Amino acid sequence: MGLFSKIFSKNKQNQPAPKERDVLTIKVGDIITYDLVDYEVVGKITYRSGNYEWYSYQLLEGRNTVWLAAEMDDELELGIYKKVTLPVSKPFPKELSHDGNTYYFDESGTARIIGEGRSANLQGSEVEYAEYADEDEENFISLEVWGSEVEVSVGYPIESYEIKIMAGSL
């Protein structure tokens, strides 16, 4: 066995294989393939409201950032979101308009935050949120109030088979 073979075979033997991931166990450093594009998971936000918890993963490809939202309600719900500029202020309106679509208020609340990766600076924060859906529930708007700023994201649902997860770490 050559020197390189010994070095590389020892490294492989000493390192356990990364665990298989699902959309509720994605970690910073994983690679997500969606719509034929590979994204690196660079941030993760865990939202907690009472005993309920859901996740947003910041996915980066070049300069393009999207967010993958995942929650287990009665069934698994996934969505892809992108930040948009839309002037919204509190109190939240009953409906919003964006790109020719009308969105209707669905729910709101507050959540405690656990942040990882690029979202680590949000650790321990509390966020106020509101969710809106269009009439067919095919498009969504998510509002998050961070201090005095209202962050607006537009999204749409996806199915779990549309993404592939490659673990980047244990």
Contact map, one row per residue, 1 for C-alpha under 8 A:
11101100000000000000000000000000000000000000000000000000000000000000000000000000000000000000000000000000000000000000000000000000000000000000000000000000000000000000000000
11111100000000000000000000000000000000000000000000000000000000000000000000000000000000000000000000000000000000000000000000000000000000000000000000000000000000000000000000
11111110000000000000000000000000000000000000000000000000000000000000000000000000000000000000000000000000000000000000000000000000000000000000000000000000000000000000000000
01111111000000000000000000000000000000000000000000000000000000000000000000000000000000000000000000000000000000000000000000000000000000000000000000000000000000000000000000
11111111100000000000000000000000000000000000000000000000000000000000000000000000000000000000000000000000000000000000000000000000000000000000000000000000000000000000000000
11111111110000000000000000000000000000000000000000000000000000000000000000000000000000000000000000000000000000000000000000000000000000000000000000000000000000000000000000
00111111111000000000000000000000000000000000000000000000000000000000000000000000000000000000000000000000000000000000000000000000000000000000000000000000000000000000000000
00011111111100000000000000000000000000000000000000000000000000000000000000000000000000000000000000000000000000000000000000000000000000000000000000000000000000000000000000
00001111111110000000000000000000000000000000000000000000000000000000000000000000000000000000000000000000000000000000000000000000000000000000000000000000000000000000000000
00000111111111000000000000000000000000000000000000000000000000000000000000000000000000000000000000000000000000000000000000000000000000000000000000000000000000000000000000
00000011111111100000000000000000000000000000000000000000000000000000000000000000000000000000000000000000000000000000000000000000000000000000000000000000000000000000000000
00000001111111110000000000000000000000000000000000000000000000000000000000000000000000000000000000000000000000000000000000000000000000000000000000000000000000000000000000
00000000111111110000000000000000000000000000000000000000000000000000000000000000000000000000000000000000000000000000000000000000000000000000000000000000000000000000000000
00000000011111110000000000000000000000000000000000000000000000000000000000000000000000000000000000000000000000000000000000000000000000000000000000000000000000000000000000
00000000001111111000000000000000000000000000000000000000000000000000000000000000000000000000000000000000000000000000000000000000000000000000000000000000000000000000000000
00000000000111111100000000000000000000000000000000000000000000000000000000000000000000000000000000000000000000000000000000000000000000000000000000000000000000000000000001
00000000000000111110000000000000000000000000000000000000000000000000000000000000000000000000000000000000000000000000000000000000000000000000000000000000000000000000000001
00000000000000011111000000000000000000000000000000000000000000000000000000000000000000000000000000000000000000000000000000000000000000000000000000000000000000000000001111
00000000000000001111100000000000000000000000000000000000000000000000000000000000000000000000000000000000000000000000000000000000000000000000000000000000000000000000001011
00000000000000000111110000000000000000000000000000000000000000000000000000000000000000000000000000000000000000000000000000000000000000000000000000000000000000000000011000
00000000000000000011111111000000000000000000000000000000000000000000000000000000000000000000000000000000000000000000000000000000000000000000000000000000000000000000111000
00000000000000000001111111000000000000000000000000000000000000000000000000000000000000000000000000000000000000000000000000000000000000000000000000000000000000000000100000
00000000000000000000111111000000000000000000000000000000000000000000010000000000000000000000000000000000000000000000000000000000000000000000000000000000000000010000100000
00000000000000000000111111000000000000000000000000000010000000000000011000000000000000000000000000000000000000000000000000000000000000000000000000000000000000000000000000
00000000000000000000111111100000000000000000000000000000000000000000000000000000000000000000000000000000000000000000000000000000000000000000000000000000000000000000000000
00000000000000000000111111110100000000000000000000000000100000000000000000000000000000000000000000000000000000000000000000000000000000000000000000000000000000000000101000
00000000000000000000000011111100000000001001000000000000000000000000000000000000000000000000000000000000000000000000000000000000000000000000000000000000000000000000001110
00000000000000000000000001111100000000011111000000000000000000000000000000000000000000000000000000000000000000000001100000000000000000000000000000000000000000000000000100
00000000000000000000000000111110000000011100000000000000000000000000000000000000000000000000000000000000000000000000000000000000000000000000000000000000000000000000001110
00000000000000000000000001111111000000011000000000000000000000000000000000000000000000000000000000000000000000000000000000000000000000000000000000000000000000000000111110
00000000000000000000000000001111100001111000000000000000000000000000000000000000000000000000000000000000000000000000000000000000000000000000000000000000000000000000111100
00000000000000000000000000000111110001111000000000000000001000000000000000000000000000000000000000000000000000000000000000000000000000000000000000000000000000000011110000
00000000000000000000000000000011111111100000000000000000000000000000000000000000000000000000000000000000000000000000000000000000000000000000000000000000000000000011100000
00000000000000000000000000000001111111100000000000000000000000000000000000000000000000000000000000000000000000000000000000000000000000000000000000000000000000000111000000
00000000000000000000000000000000111110000000000000000000000000000000000000000000000000000000000000000000000000000000000000000000000000000000000000000000000000000110000000
00000000000000000000000000000000111111000000000000000000000000000000000000000000000000000000000000000000000000000000000000000000000000000000000000000000000000000000000000
00000000000000000000000000000000111111100000000000000000000010000000000000000000000000000000000000000000000000000000000000000000000000000000000000000000000000000000000000
00000000000000000000000000000011110111110000000000000000000010000000000000000000000000000000000000000000000000000000000000000000000000000000000000000000000000000000000000
00000000000000000000000000000011110011111000000000000000001110000000000000000000000000000000000000000000000000000000000000000000000000000000000000000000000000000000000000
00000000000000000000000000011111000001111100000000000000001110000000000000000000000000000000000000000000000000000000000000000000000000000000000000000000000000000000000000
00000000000000000000000000111111000000111111000000000000111100000000000000000000000000000000000000000000000000000000000000000000000000000000000000000000000000000000000000
00000000000000000000000000011000000000011111000000000000111100000000000000000000000000000000000000000000000000000000110000000000000000000000000000000000000000000000000000
00000000000000000000000000010000000000001111100000000000111000000000000000000000000000000000000000000000000000000011111100000000000000000000000000000000000000000000000000
00000000000000000000000000110000000000001111110000000011110000000000000000000000000000000000000000000000000000000011111000000000000000000000000000000000000000000000000000
00000000000000000000000000000000000000000011111000000011100000000000000000000000000000000000000000000000000000001111001000000000000000000000000000000000000000000000000000
00000000000000000000000000000000000000000001111100001111000000000000000000000000000000000000000000000000000000001110000000000000000000000000000000000000000000000000000000
00000000000000000000000000000000000000000000111110001110000000000000000000000000000000000000000000000000000000111100000000000000000000000000000000000000000000000000000000
00000000000000000000000000000000000000000000011111111100000000000000000000000000000000000000000000000000000000111000000000000000000000000000000000000000000000000000000000
00000000000000000000000000000000000000000000001111111000000000000000000000000000000000000000000000000000000011110000000000000000000000000000000000000000000000000000000000
00000000000000000000000000000000000000000000000111110000000000000000000000000000000000000000000000000000000000100000000000000000000000000000000000000000000000000000000000
00000000000000000000000000000000000000000000000111111000000000000000000000000000000000000000000000000000000000000000000000000000000000000000000000000000000000000000000000
00000000000000000000000000000000000000000000000111111100000000000000000000000000000000000000000000000000000000000000000000000000000000000000000000000000000000000000000000
00000000000000000000000000000000000000000000011110111110000000000000001000000000000000000000000000000000000000000000000000000000000000000000000000000000000000000000000000
00000000000000000000000000000000000000000000011100011111000000000000111100000000000000000000000000000000000000000000000000000000000000000000000000000000000000000000000000
00000000000000000000000100000000000000000001111000001111100000000000111000000000000000000000000000000000000000000000000000000000000000000000000000000000000000000000000000
00000000000000000000000000000000000000000001110000000111110000000011110000000000000000000000000000000000000000000000000000000000000000000000000000000000000000000000000000
00000000000000000000000001000000000000001111100000000011111000000011100000000000000000000000000000000000000000000000000000000000000000000000000000000000000000000000000000
00000000000000000000000000000000000000001111000000000001111100001111000000000000000000000000000000000000000000000000000000000000000000000000000000000000000000000000000000
00000000000000000000000000000001000000111110000000000000111110001111000000000000000000000000000000000000000000000000000000000000000000000000000000000000000000000000000000
00000000000000000000000000000000000000111100000000000000011111111100000000000000000000000000000000000000000000000000000000000000000000000000000000000000000000000000000000
00000000000000000000000000000000000011110000000000000000001111111000000000000000000000000000000000000000000000000000000000000000000000000000000000000000000000000000000000
00000000000000000000000000000000000000000000000000000000000111110000000000000000000000000000000000000000000000000000000000000000000000000000000000000000000000000000000000
00000000000000000000000000000000000000000000000000000000000111111000000000000000000000000000000000000000000000000000000000000000000000000000000000000000000000000000000000
00000000000000000000000000000000000000000000000000000000000111111100000000000000000000000000000000000000000000000000000000000000000000000000000000000000000000000000000000
00000000000000000000000000000000000000000000000000000000011110111110000000000000010000000000000000000000000000000000000000000000000000000000000000000000000000000000000000
00000000000000000000000000000000000000000000000000000000011100011111000000000001111000000000000000000000000000000000000000000000000000000000000000000000000000000000000000
00000000000000000000000000000000000000000000000000000001111000001111100000000001110000000000000000000000000000000000000000000000000000000000000000000000000000000000000000
00000000000000000000000000000000000000000000000000000001111000000111110000000111100000000000000000000000000000000000000000000000000000000000000000000000000000000000000000
00000000000000000000000000000000000000000000000000000111100000000011111000001111100000000000000000000000000000000000000000000000000000000000000000000000000000000000000000
00000000000000000000001100000000000000000000000000000111000000000001111100011110000000000000000000000000000000000000000000000000000000000000000000000000000000000000000000
00000000000000000000000100000000000000000000000000001110000000000000111110011100000000000000000000000000000000000000000000000000000000000000000000000000000000000000000000
00000000000000000000000000000000000000000000000000000100000000000000011111111000000000000000000000000000000000000000000000000000000000000000000000000000000000000000000000
00000000000000000000000000000000000000000000000000000000000000000000001111111000000000000000000000000000000000000000000000000000000000000000000000000000000000000000000000
00000000000000000000000000000000000000000000000000000000000000000000000111110000000000000000000000000000000000000000000000000000000000000000000000000000000000000000000000
00000000000000000000000000000000000000000000000000000000000000000000000111111000000000000000000000000000000000000000000000000000000000000000000000000000000000000000000000
00000000000000000000000000000000000000000000000000000000000000000000011111111100000000000000000000000000000000000000000000000000000000000000000000000000000000000000000000
00000000000000000000000000000000000000000000000000000000000000000000111110111110000000000000000000000000000000000000000000000000000000000000000000000000000011100000000000
00000000000000000000000000000000000000000000000000000000000000000001111000011111000000000000000000000000000000000000000000000000000000000000000000000000000011110000000000
00000000000000000000000000000000000000000000000000000000000000000001110000001111100000000000000000000000000000000000000000000000000000000000000000000000001111000000000000
00000000000000000000000000000000000000000000000000000000000000000111100000000111110000000000000000000000000000000000000000000000000000000000000000000000001111000000000000
00000000000000000000000000000000000000000000000000000000000000000111100000000011111000000000000000000000000000000000000000000000000000000000000000000000111100000000000000
00000000000000000000000000000000000000000000000000000000000000001110000000000001111100000000000000000000000000000000000000000000000000000000000000000000111000000000000000
00000000000000000000000000000000000000000000000000000000000000000100000000000000111110000000000000000000000000000000000000000000000000000000000000000011110000000000000000
00000000000000000000000000000000000000000000000000000000000000000000000000000000011111000000000000000000000000000000000000000000000000000000000000000001110000000000000000
00000000000000000000000000000000000000000000000000000000000000000000000000000000001111100000000000000000000000000000000000000000000000000000000000000001000000000000000000
00000000000000000000000000000000000000000000000000000000000000000000000000000000000111110000000001000000000000000000000000000000000000000000000000000001000000000000000000
00000000000000000000000000000000000000000000000000000000000000000000000000000000000011111000000000000000000000000000000000000000000000000000000000000000000000000000000000
00000000000000000000000000000000000000000000000000000000000000000000000000000000000001111101000000000000000000000000000000000000000000000000000000000100000000000000000000
00000000000000000000000000000000000000000000000000000000000000000000000000000000000000111111000000000000000000000000000000000000000000000000000000000100000000000000000000
00000000000000000000000000000000000000000000000000000000000000000000000000000000000000011111100000000000000000000000000000000000000000000000000000000000000000000000000000
00000000000000000000000000000000000000000000000000000000000000000000000000000000000000001111100000000000000000000000000000000000000000000000000000000000000000000000000000
00000000000000000000000000000000000000000000000000000000000000000000000000000000000000011111110000000000000000000000000000000000010000000000000000000000000000000000000000
00000000000000000000000000000000000000000000000000000000000000000000000000000000000000000111111100000000100000000000000000000000000000000000000000000000000000000000000000
00000000000000000000000000000000000000000000000000000000000000000000000000000000000000000001111100000001100000000000000000000000000000000000000000000000000000000000000000
00000000000000000000000000000000000000000000000000000000000000000000000000000000000000000000111110000111100000000000000000000000000100000000000000000000000000000000000000
00000000000000000000000000000000000000000000000000000000000000000000000000000000000000000000111111000111000000000000000000000000000100000000000000000000000000000000000000
00000000000000000000000000000000000000000000000000000000000000000000000000000000000000000000001111111110000000000000000000000000000000000000000000000000000000000000000000
00000000000000000000000000000000000000000000000000000000000000000000000000000000000001000000000111111110000000000000000000000000000000000000000000000000000000000000000000
00000000000000000000000000000000000000000000000000000000000000000000000000000000000000000000000011111000000000000000000000000000000000000000000000000000000000000000000000
00000000000000000000000000000000000000000000000000000000000000000000000000000000000000000000000011111100000000000000000000000000000000000000000000000000000000000000000000
00000000000000000000000000000000000000000000000000000000000000000000000000000000000000000000000011111110000000000000000000000000000001000000000000000000000000000000000000
00000000000000000000000000000000000000000000000000000000000000000000000000000000000000000000001111011111000000000000000000000000000001100000000000000000000000000000000000
00000000000000000000000000000000000000000000000000000000000000000000000000000000000000000000001111001111100000000000000000000000000111100001100000000000000000000000000000
00000000000000000000000000000000000000000000000000000000000000000000000000000000000000000000011100000111110000000000000000000000000111100000000000000000000000000000000000
00000000000000000000000000000000000000000000000000000000000000000000000000000000000000000000111000000011111000000000000000000000011110000000000000000000000000000000000000
00000000000000000000000000000000000000000000000000000000000000000000000000000000000000000000000000000001111100000000000000000000011110000000000000000000000000000000000000
00000000000000000000000000000000000000000000000000000000000000000000000000000000000000000000000000000000111110000000000000000000011100000000000000000000000000000000000000
00000000000000000000000000000000000000000000000000000000000000000000000000000000000000000000000000000000011111000000000000000001111000000000000000000000000000000000000000
00000000000000000000000000000000000000000000000010000000000000000000000000000000000000000000000000000000001111100000000000000001110000000000000000000000000000000000000000
00000000000000000000000000000000000000000000000010000000000000000000000000000000000000000000000000000000000111110000000000000111100000000000000000000000000000000000000000
00000000000000000000000000000000000000000000001111000000000000000000000000000000000000000000000000000000000011111000000000000111100000000000000000000000000000000000000000
00000000000000000000000000000000000000000000001110000000000000000000000000000000000000000000000000000000000001111100000000011110000000000000000000000000000000000000000000
00000000000000000000000000000000000000000000111100000000000000000000000000000000000000000000000000000000000000111110000001111110000000000000000000000000000000000000000000
00000000000000000000000000000000000000000000111000000000000000000000000000000000000000000000000000000000000000011111000101111000000000000000000000000000000000000000000000
00000000000000000000000000000000000000000011110000000000000000000000000000000000000000000000000000000000000000001111111111110000000000000000000000000000000000000000000000
00000000000000000000000000010000000000000011100000000000000000000000000000000000000000000000000000000000000000000111111110100000000000000000000000000000000000000000000000
00000000000000000000000000010000000000000111000000000000000000000000000000000000000000000000000000000000000000000011111100000000000000000000000000000000000000000000000000
00000000000000000000000000000000000000000111000000000000000000000000000000000000000000000000000000000000000000000011111110000000000000000000000000000000000000000000000000
00000000000000000000000000000000000000000011100000000000000000000000000000000000000000000000000000000000000000000011111111100000000000000000000000000000000000000000000000
00000000000000000000000000000000000000000010000000000000000000000000000000000000000000000000000000000000000000000111111111100000000000000000000000000000000000000000000000
00000000000000000000000000000000000000000000000000000000000000000000000000000000000000000000000000000000000000000011011111100000000000000000000000000000000000000000000000
00000000000000000000000000000000000000000000000000000000000000000000000000000000000000000000000000000000000000001110001111111000000000000000000000000000000000000000000000
00000000000000000000000000000000000000000000000000000000000000000000000000000000000000000000000000000000000000001111001111111000000000000000000000000000000000000000000000
00000000000000000000000000000000000000000000000000000000000000000000000000000000000000000000000000000000000000011110000001111100000000000000000000000000000000000000000000
00000000000000000000000000000000000000000000000000000000000000000000000000000000000000000000000000000000000000011100000001111110000000000000000000000000000000000000000000
00000000000000000000000000000000000000000000000000000000000000000000000000000000000000000000000000000000000001111000000000011111000000000000000000000000000000000000000000
00000000000000000000000000000000000000000000000000000000000000000000000000000000000000000000000000000000000001111000000000001111100000000000000111000000000000000000000000
00000000000000000000000000000000000000000000000000000000000000000000000000000000000000000000000000000000000111100000000000000111110000000000000111000000000000000000000000
00000000000000000000000000000000000000000000000000000000000000000000000000000000000000000000000000000000000111100000000000000011111000000000011110000000000000000000000000
00000000000000000000000000000000000000000000000000000000000000000000000000000000000000000001000000000000111110000000000000000001111100000000011100000000000000000000000000
00000000000000000000000000000000000000000000000000000000000000000000000000000000000000000000000000000000111100000000000000000000111110000001111000000000000000000000000000
00000000000000000000000000000000000000000000000000000000000000000000000000000000000000000000001100000011111000000000000000000000011111000001110000000000000000000000000000
00000000000000000000000000000000000000000000000000000000000000000000000000000000000000000000000000000011110000000000000000000000001111111111100000000000000000000000000000
00000000000000000000000000000000000000000000000000000000000000000000000000000000000000000000000000001111000000000000000000000000000111111111000000000000000000000000000000
00000000000000000000000000000000000000000000000000000000000000000000000000000000000000000000000000000111000000000000000000000000000011111100000000000000000000000000000000
00000000000000000000000000000000000000000000000000000000000000000000000000000000000000000000000000000000000000000000000000000000000011111110000000000000000000000000000000
00000000000000000000000000000000000000000000000000000000000000000000000000000000000000000000000000000000000000000000000000000000000011111111000000000000000000000000000000
00000000000000000000000000000000000000000000000000000000000000000000000000000000000000000000000000000000000000000000000000000000000011111111000000000000000110000000000000
00000000000000000000000000000000000000000000000000000000000000000000000000000000000000000000000000000000000000000000000000000000000011011111100000000000011110000000000000
00000000000000000000000000000000000000000000000000000000000000000000000000000000000000000000000000000010000000000000000000000000001111001111110000000000011100000000000000
00000000000000000000000000000000000000000000000000000000000000000000000000000000000000000000000000000010000000000000000000000000001110000011111000000001111000000000000000
00000000000000000000000000000000000000000000000000000000000000000000000000000000000000000000000000000000000000000000000000000000111100000001111100000001111000000000000000
00000000000000000000000000000000000000000000000000000000000000000000000000000000000000000000000000000000000000000000000000000000111000000000111110000111100000000000000000
00000000000000000000000000000000000000000000000000000000000000000000000000000000000000000000000000000000000000000000000000000011110000000000011111000111000000000000000000
00000000000000000000000000000000000000000000000000000000000000000000000000000000000000000000000000000000000000000000000000000011100000000000001111111110000000000000000000
00000000000000000000000000000000000000000000000000000000000000000000000000000000000000000000000000000000000000000000000000000011000000000000000111111110000000000000000000
00000000000000000000000000000000000000000000000000000000000000000000000000000000000000000000000000000000000000000000000000000000000000000000000011111000000000000000000000
00000000000000000000000000000000000000000000000000000000000000000000000000000000000000000000000000000000000000000000000000000000000000000000000011111100000000000000000000
00000000000000000000000000000000000000000000000000000000000000000000000000000000000000000000000000000000000000000000000000000000000000000000000011111110000000000000000000
00000000000000000000000000000000000000000000000000000000000000000000000000000000000000011000000000000000000000000000000000000000000000000000001111011111000000000000000000
00000000000000000000000000000000000000000000000000000000000000000000000000000000001000000000000000000000000000000000000000000000000000000000001111001111100000000000000000
00000000000000000000000000000000000000000000000000000000000000000000000000000000001111000000000000000000000000000000000000000000000000000000111100000111110000000000000000
00000000000000000000000000000000000000000000000000000000000000000000000000000000111100000000000000000000000000000000000000000000000000000000111000000011111000000000000000
00000000000000000000000000000000000000000000000000000000000000000000000000000000111100000000000000000000000000000000000000000000000000000011110000000001111100000000000000
00000000000000000000000000000000000000000000000000000000000000000000000000000011110000000000000000000000000000000000000000000000000000000011110000000000111110000000000000
00000000000000000000000000000000000000000000000000000000000000000000000000000011100000000000000000000000000000000000000000000000000000000111000000000000011111000000000000
00000000000000000000000000000000000000000000000000000000000000000000000000001111000000000000000000000000000000000000000000000000000000000110000000000000001111100000000000
00000000000000000000000000000000000000000000000000000000000000000000000000001111000000000000000000000000000000000000000000000000000000000000000000000000000111110100000000
00000000000000000000000000000000000000000000000000000000000000000000000000001100000000000000000000000000000000000000000000000000000000000000000000000000000011111110000000
00000000000000000000001000000000000000000000000000000000000000000000000000000100000000000000000000000000000000000000000000000000000000000000000000000000000001111110000000
00000000000000000000000000000000000000000000000000000000000000000000000000000000000000000000000000000000000000000000000000000000000000000000000000000000000000111111000000
00000000000000000000000000000000011000000000000000000000000000000000000000000000000000000000000000000000000000000000000000000000000000000000000000000000000001111111000000
00000000000000000000000000000001111000000000000000000000000000000000000000000000000000000000000000000000000000000000000000000000000000000000000000000000000000111111100000
00000000000000000000000000000001110000000000000000000000000000000000000000000000000000000000000000000000000000000000000000000000000000000000000000000000000000001111110000
00000000000000000000111001000111100000000000000000000000000000000000000000000000000000000000000000000000000000000000000000000000000000000000000000000000000000000011111000
00000000000000000001100000000111000000000000000000000000000000000000000000000000000000000000000000000000000000000000000000000000000000000000000000000000000000000001111100
00000000000000000111100001101110000000000000000000000000000000000000000000000000000000000000000000000000000000000000000000000000000000000000000000000000000000000000111111
00000000000000000100000000111110000000000000000000000000000000000000000000000000000000000000000000000000000000000000000000000000000000000000000000000000000000000000011111
00000000000000000110000000101100000000000000000000000000000000000000000000000000000000000000000000000000000000000000000000000000000000000000000000000000000000000000001111
00000000000000011110000000000000000000000000000000000000000000000000000000000000000000000000000000000000000000000000000000000000000000000000000000000000000000000000001111
